[in-house]
Amino acid sequence: MDWSWKNGRSIHGITREGVKQLIDNGAIKAKPQKGISSYRSKKLAEQKKKGKRKGRGSVKGAKKARNPKKQEWMTTIRALRKDLKDMRDANEIDATTYRKLYKMAKGGAFRSKSYMKTYARDHDLIK
């Protein structure tokens, strides 16, 4: 209750009308609702954006759960195929070599682009 409005008037909140009048006069006000502050979560998100709080103690889930084998394979094979297409378009390799290396990549012969390029260089497949 806020008694600063009173100034000599006496209205009592005994009846419904009396309470309504006190509300109208501003003697009774609703308390502001308490909410859930998002300050801490925003601060934590900001820290993670900077690359903090990602050490071994914060890691939950196995290695393959965080980055599944299939996802790893897809990332690798897409990079290899893109590199093969670039090499073919730049006339570094011919269509036959492209097809050979493509099939080898599909079979899992190369673990990365650098391994594939090394193989092609060692076997004189690059022009």
KAJOSUL-V231997 format. One record per pair of residues at least 4 apart in sequence whose C-alpha atoms are under 7 Angstrom apart, sorted by the first residue. I is the first residue (numbers start at 1). GAP is how many residues later the second one is. D is the distance in Angstrom with one decimal. If there is no record, write none. Layout:
[[I/GAP/D] [I/GAP/D]]
This chain:
[[1/26/5.7] [1/27/5.1] [2/25/4.8] [2/26/6.4] [3/24/6.2] [5/22/6.3] [11/7/6.7] [12/6/6.0] [13/5/4.6] [13/6/4.4] [13/9/6.9] [14/4/6.2] [14/5/6.9] [15/4/6.3] [16/4/6.2] [17/4/6.1] [18/4/6.2] [19/4/6.2] [20/4/6.2] [21/4/6.1] [22/4/6.2] [22/5/5.2] [22/6/5.8] [23/4/5.8] [23/5/4.8] [23/6/6.5] [38/4/6.1] [39/4/6.1] [40/4/6.1] [41/4/6.1] [42/4/6.1] [43/4/6.3] [44/4/6.3] [45/4/6.1] [46/4/6.5] [47/4/6.6] [47/5/5.4] [48/4/5.0] [48/5/6.0] [53/5/6.7] [54/4/5.6] [54/5/6.9] [55/4/6.7] [61/4/5.8] [61/5/6.3] [62/4/6.4] [63/4/6.3] [64/4/4.5] [64/5/6.2] [67/4/6.5] [67/5/6.7] [68/4/6.3] [69/4/6.1] [70/4/6.1] [71/4/6.2] [72/4/6.3] [73/4/6.0] [74/4/6.0] [75/4/6.3] [76/4/6.3] [76/36/6.5] [77/4/6.0] [78/4/6.1] [79/4/6.1] [80/4/6.1] [80/32/7.0] [80/33/5.6] [81/4/6.2] [81/21/6.9] [82/4/6.2] [83/4/6.1] [84/4/6.1] [84/14/6.6] [85/4/6.0] [86/4/6.1] [87/4/6.2] [87/5/5.2] [87/6/6.1] [88/4/5.9] [88/5/5.2] [88/6/6.2] [88/10/6.6] [92/34/5.5] [92/35/5.3] [93/4/6.0] [93/5/6.3] [93/32/6.7] [93/33/5.4] [93/34/6.1] [94/4/6.1] [95/4/6.1] [96/4/6.2] [97/4/6.1] [97/28/6.6] [98/4/5.9] [99/4/6.2] [100/4/6.3] [101/4/6.0] [102/4/6.2] [103/4/6.2] [104/4/6.4] [104/5/5.4] [105/4/5.5] [105/5/5.7] [110/5/5.8] [110/6/5.5] [111/4/6.5] [112/4/6.4] [113/4/6.2] [114/4/6.0] [115/4/6.1] [116/4/6.2] [117/4/6.1] [118/4/6.0] [119/4/6.1] [120/4/6.1] [120/5/4.9] [120/6/6.0] [121/4/6.2] [121/5/5.9]]
